[in-house]
Amino acid sequence: MFLIQKKLMDICLITIDNNLNKSLQPKSAIGMLWLQTHFENDQWEALSNSTVIISEENSQLLIEDATNAGLDIKCFSDISILDVFPKNN
């Protein structure tokens, strides 16, 4: 029997405005643990609730650091998310 291992996304960044600010969303336990090592304890609840917003500049630094650590991180525009998953009327 062969098992195919699929790499899941660890962290998702979604562009939320014209200033390219991003919503930071952990998508795996590894992503959450990695973020906890990079944010203060008082920010962990916001991280777990996906309510952290970071600037474009900080998101680029986070992407580079997380990728170097072996995490799978993806960036999306909130518009592209709606195109892929349209709202049901």
C-alpha positions in Angstrom: 0.0 0.0 0.0 1.3 3.4 -1.0 0.6 6.5 1.1 0.6 9.8 -0.7 1.6 12.6 1.7 0.2 15.9 0.8 1.8 19.0 2.3 -0.9 21.2 3.8 -0.7 25.0 4.2 0.7 26.1 7.6 0.0 29.8 7.4 -2.3 31.8 5.1 -2.0 35.6 4.4 -5.0 37.3 2.9 -4.7 40.8 1.5 -7.6 42.7 3.0 -7.2 46.3 1.7 -5.6 48.6 -0.9 -2.7 49.2 1.4 -1.8 45.5 1.1 -2.4 44.8 4.8 -2.8 41.1 5.4 -4.9 39.0 7.7 -2.7 36.4 9.3 -4.3 33.0 9.6 -2.6 29.8 11.0 -3.9 26.7 9.2 -2.0 24.0 11.0 -0.7 23.2 14.4 2.8 23.7 13.2 1.9 27.1 11.7 0.3 28.1 15.0 3.3 26.9 17.1 5.7 28.7 14.8 3.7 31.9 15.1 3.7 31.6 18.9 7.5 31.7 18.8 7.4 35.0 16.9 4.6 36.9 18.7 4.2 37.9 22.3 2.0 35.8 24.6 -0.7 38.4 24.8 -1.2 38.1 21.0 -1.7 34.3 21.0 -5.5 34.5 21.4 -5.7 36.9 18.4 -3.5 34.5 16.4 -5.7 31.6 17.2 -8.8 33.6 16.2 -7.2 34.8 12.9 -7.7 38.4 13.9 -4.1 39.6 13.5 -3.5 42.1 10.7 0.1 42.8 9.5 1.6 45.2 7.0 2.9 44.3 3.5 6.4 44.9 4.7 6.0 42.7 7.8 4.3 40.0 5.8 7.2 39.8 3.4 9.6 39.3 6.3 7.3 36.7 7.8 7.0 34.8 4.5 10.8 34.7 4.2 11.3 33.6 7.8 8.6 31.0 7.7 9.6 29.6 4.3 13.2 29.3 5.6 11.9 27.3 8.6 10.2 24.9 6.2 6.6 26.0 6.6 4.2 26.1 3.7 2.8 29.7 3.5 0.4 31.0 0.9 -0.8 34.5 0.1 -4.2 35.3 -1.4 -6.2 38.4 -2.2 -9.7 38.5 -0.6 -11.0 39.1 -4.1 -9.4 35.9 -5.4 -10.9 33.9 -2.5 -14.4 35.1 -3.5 -13.7 34.1 -7.1 -12.8 30.6 -6.0 -15.5 30.2 -3.3 -18.4 32.4 -4.4 -21.0 33.3 -1.8 -24.2 31.4 -2.0 -27.3 33.6 -2.4 
